[in-house]
């Protein structure tokens, strides 16, 4: 299908695509981000561009799914070339597909907390204390989705937003995750505590405990700090527990995204172990 430049069942677009357009929005790129955005259906979709050589980076099944999802969303695909996509997106690994859509839709914090109430006592929230690298943000969103977090909370200022780069780094998981973008992260953590969450911050210090020794049962809030500065003082003071990961090598700390994934995994492990033990009684 389209292997010899016949196009993808839509119009041909020979000129370089124009960024944004009159209605603005984002260009998502890469097969997984595009598929997951279309699957989630949370954005407005305006235009899908597929290169005539996209089959070199995507399987026939993935391309067929992209085209079917796009048409289901009322978007007619257009064929372009690699130069056109490169001019539009810059030096990124677009894998021959790009989707112009509305901006990422953040969720109000109160709605996420309400959803947590419906999930009972096993809800998990991830708070990101001024994560600046969109790659780290994307990785954390991917882990949050993988480990069943109800939502992620990020600050508006001095922090990475959910951009196309972050969606790409999340392999599209950002499109399914509820993310609240708040003015004051300390206040947001306080609201979560009022809703019954126990907050654990990932940091060092004399009050820090091995992450595996902390009880993550019940409503659990996890805080991952900035890549360089760690958890800020006011946020740290809001935490009920401080967790640290033991370091046995020459490097003093882990990447923020890796550390967050490890602790989320431990929370899931504990809950599954407790559920299994309860079922055996």
C-alpha positions, 0 to 999 in steps of 0.5 A: 500500500503506497510502496511505490509512491502511489500515496495513501488514499488521500490528496498529494501535498508536494509543497512543504507543509505550513506549520500551525495554520490559522487554528494553531495547535501541535504537530505530533510525529512518530507512529506510536504518538500519532496512533495513541493520539488518534486512539485517545480522541482527546484532541481536535485533529486537522491534518495527517501527513504521511510520506511515500516512504513511511513503510520503511519506518512503520509496519504495514499494520501500523500504517493501516491502523493510522489511516483507519483511525484518521479516517474514523476521526474525519481526517483525510491523509495527505502524501508528502515527502521526507523533505517536506516533513523535515522542513516542517518538524526539524531534525526529529525521528518522525518515522514518516508520519505527522499529525496536526491537532489541537493543543494538549488538553490539561485536566483540572486538578479537582477532576483528577481528585474526583476520579481518584475518589471513584478508584477507592484506596488504590489511587496514585498521583505523580507530582513532578517538581519542576522537571525541565527536560521534555524527555524526562517528562515524557518518560515519566508520563509513560511510566505513570500510564504503565503503572496505573497512575490516576494522574500527573500534576506539573507546575505551570512555570519553570517546567516542561509542558506536554509538548510534541517532544514530550508526547514522542518521549512518552511513546504516546502514553501522554495522550491517555494520561490525565495531566493537571498543570497548576499554578502552585504545586505546594497547594496542589499537594495540600489538596491531595493530602486533604483528599486522603493522599500520603505523599512520598518525595524522592530525595536524600537526607537524614530523614530519608528511608530506603524506598522499599521500606515505605508503605505505599498502600492507600492513596499514594502521592509520589513526588519526583524533583527537578533534574538538578535541584531535586525536590524544592524545600516547600514541597519537601516540607509537604511530604509525609515521607522521604524515599531514597534509592540505594546507590552502589556504583560510582554515580551519586544519583539516578536520572529523575525519570528512572528513579520515578519509574522504580518507585512507581514499580515498587508501589505496584509490587506492594499492592499486588503482594498485599492483594494476593496475601488477602486473597489467600487468607 
